[in-house]
Amino acid sequence: MKTAIIAIAAVMSLAGAADAAERMTDMAYVKAARCKGIASGVGQTDTAALDNLLKEQGRSREVYIRQRAENEMTRARREAGRGDENRTRLGAELAGPCAAFLNPA
């Protein structure tokens, strides 16, 4: 009987770990939203993977986290429209840290 209970507890803990691995941190979610804002601000049209990621991950977020992500997306989009220097810097950010969100493996 004890063995069965321990086995069930072990299986349930593994299932919980798998769910936790799929969920991004709140900070990563906000960064992904920033990448979406940069991509749309510099005119990149293929953001389907990022759109799907934000939609899927946004379902389990608190309202204040979703609002923060929306604000960050708007701010990044606005930054991209403020001249070539910003666009160059944001293009580098898009090719660097944002590449993982835009092209998931």
N, C-alpha and C positions, 0 to 999 in steps of 0.2 A: 504494500500500500504506500509506504513512504517513497519507494522507488518510482511509482507511478506519478506521485505528486511532484517529485523533483524533476522528472522527465517533462511533465506538462509545463512546469515553471520555466524550464530551460528553453523549451520550444517557444513559449510566449515571449520570453525576453529576446530571443533571436528575431522574432517577427517585429517586435518593437524597435529593435536596432535597425532593421531594414527600412522601416518607415522613417526613422530619424535621419537616415543617410540620404533619403530622397528629398528631404525638405531643406531648403537653403536657409541660412541665417537671415535675420532681418536686414543686417548690413549688406549682405550680398544681394538681397532683393532690391534694396535702394540703389546699389551700384548698377545692377542690371537695368533698372529704370533710367538711370543717368545715361547708360549706353544707348538705350532706345531713343532718348532725347537727342543725343549727339548724332546718331545715325539718321534720324529724320531731319535734323538741322543742317547736316552737310549734304543732304540729298541722296543718301543711300536708300535704295528702294527695296532691297531684299532683307526685310527684318522679320520674316515669318517665324523663324526659330525663336527669336527673342520675344515676339508677340505671344507665341504659345507658352513660352516659359513664364512670362509675367502673368498671363491669364491663369495658368495652372497653379503657380505659386501664390498668387494673390488671394485665392479662395480661403486660405487658412490664416491670413494676416489680420491683425487687429486694424481697426479703422485708422488709427493714428499712423500706423506704419504705411498703409496704402496711401494716405494723404501725403506723408513725407516723400514717398516714392513719386507721386504725381508732381509735387512741387519741384523735386530734383530733375525730373524729366523736362518740365517746362523751363527751368533755369538753364539746363544744358542746351535746349533747343534755341533759347534766346541768345546764349553765348555764341553759338555757331553762326548766328546772323550778324555778329558785330565785327566784321572785318577779317582780312586774310590772316593776320597773325593768330587770332583765336582759332580760325578754321584749321590752320596748320597744326597748332597744339592739340586741338580736339581730334584731328585726323590721326595724330600719333597715338592718342589715348584710345581711339577706336581700333587701331591696328594692334595695339598692345593689350592692355588689360581687358578690353571689351571683346577681343577676338574669341575668348572662351564662351561668351554668352551668345555671340552671333553664329558661331560654327561649332555647336556641341559635338563631341565625338561619340 
